[in-house]
Amino acid sequence: QVTLRESGPALVKPTQTLTLTCTFSGFSLSTSGMCVSWIRQPPGKALEWLALIDWDDDKYYSTSLKTRLTISKDTSKNQVVLTMTNMDPVDTATYYCARIYRGDSSGYSWFDPWGQGTLVTVSS
Amino acid sequence: DIQMTQSPSSLSASVGDRVTITCRASQSISSYLNWYQQKPGKAPKLLIYAASSLQSGVPSRFSGSGSGTDFTLTISSLQPEDFATYYCQQSYSTLSAFGPGTKVDIK
């Protein structure tokens, strides 16, 4: 059974750096094709894709946020970490991590499963 | 970057109704399109992948179609548990993107 769980601070101050951890089980990020992504959702708003890290340690970032984001993995701990610098109240959102498998010969991939999400509020 | 749009943004329907939601990509994405259902306070759940493949465990009243830039999610007979928000997502590019969502509520 594949599970993911997000953890991190519930409250950060403006200008601070946010660090979130995704701890997963049921798969290994050293397996070819395996990836983990971060997605966020401001209250009452749509989903926004943020970043992806793959089994080969290749990293991809949202064009609009790439200067503020860093994604990394610790394969031995089954964890993926996302940092976001210079936090602002507009970054208040529920942050999700999700598994994505990109090793299928068809080339198709999708986010499944997702973690339960963690709400981060940015306020002074 | 590939942009995704959805229509309508919301709709009201009754149990038993046939519901159709449309998703459009800003460029051709072949069949690299997924659909998710999200209920309040919950994480999104995968319904359809590769435009028309039903995820295991998802009721057969859900179906997807389309390719290129235009896609459709259809619920053949709306059930009480289907009232939720639906999102499309393109997986053509590694830099993924979601549509703005379609909220389905009770008429």
HADDOCK unambig.tbl for C-alpha pairs under 7 A between the chains (distance, minus, plus):
assign (segid A and resid 46 and name CA) (segid B and resid 100 and name CA) 5.30 0.50 0.50
assign (segid A and resid 46 and name CA) (segid B and resid 101 and name CA) 6.28 0.50 0.50
assign (segid A and resid 47 and name CA) (segid B and resid 98 and name CA) 6.29 0.50 0.50
assign (segid A and resid 48 and name CA) (segid B and resid 97 and name CA) 6.89 0.50 0.50
assign (segid A and resid 48 and name CA) (segid B and resid 98 and name CA) 6.50 0.50 0.50
assign (segid A and resid 49 and name CA) (segid B and resid 96 and name CA) 6.19 0.50 0.50
assign (segid A and resid 49 and name CA) (segid B and resid 97 and name CA) 5.92 0.50 0.50
assign (segid A and resid 60 and name CA) (segid B and resid 95 and name CA) 6.70 0.50 0.50
assign (segid A and resid 61 and name CA) (segid B and resid 95 and name CA) 6.76 0.50 0.50
assign (segid A and resid 62 and name CA) (segid B and resid 95 and name CA) 6.35 0.50 0.50
assign (segid A and resid 108 and name CA) (segid B and resid 32 and name CA) 6.16 0.50 0.50
assign (segid A and resid 108 and name CA) (segid B and resid 50 and name CA) 6.14 0.50 0.50
assign (segid A and resid 109 and name CA) (segid B and resid 91 and name CA) 6.26 0.50 0.50
assign (segid A and resid 110 and name CA) (segid B and resid 34 and name CA) 6.67 0.50 0.50
assign (segid A and resid 110 and name CA) (segid B and resid 49 and name CA) 6.65 0.50 0.50
assign (segid A and resid 110 and name CA) (segid B and resid 91 and name CA) 6.83 0.50 0.50
assign (segid A and resid 112 and name CA) (segid B and resid 46 and name CA) 6.48 0.50 0.50
assign (segid A and resid 114 and name CA) (segid B and resid 43 and name CA) 6.44 0.50 0.50
assign (segid A and resid 115 and name CA) (segid B and resid 43 and name CA) 6.91 0.50 0.50
assign (segid A and resid 116 and name CA) (segid B and resid 42 and name CA) 6.79 0.50 0.50
assign (segid A and resid 116 and name CA) (segid B and resid 43 and name CA) 5.57 0.50 0.50
assign (segid A and resid 117 and name CA) (segid B and resid 43 and name CA) 6.74 0.50 0.50
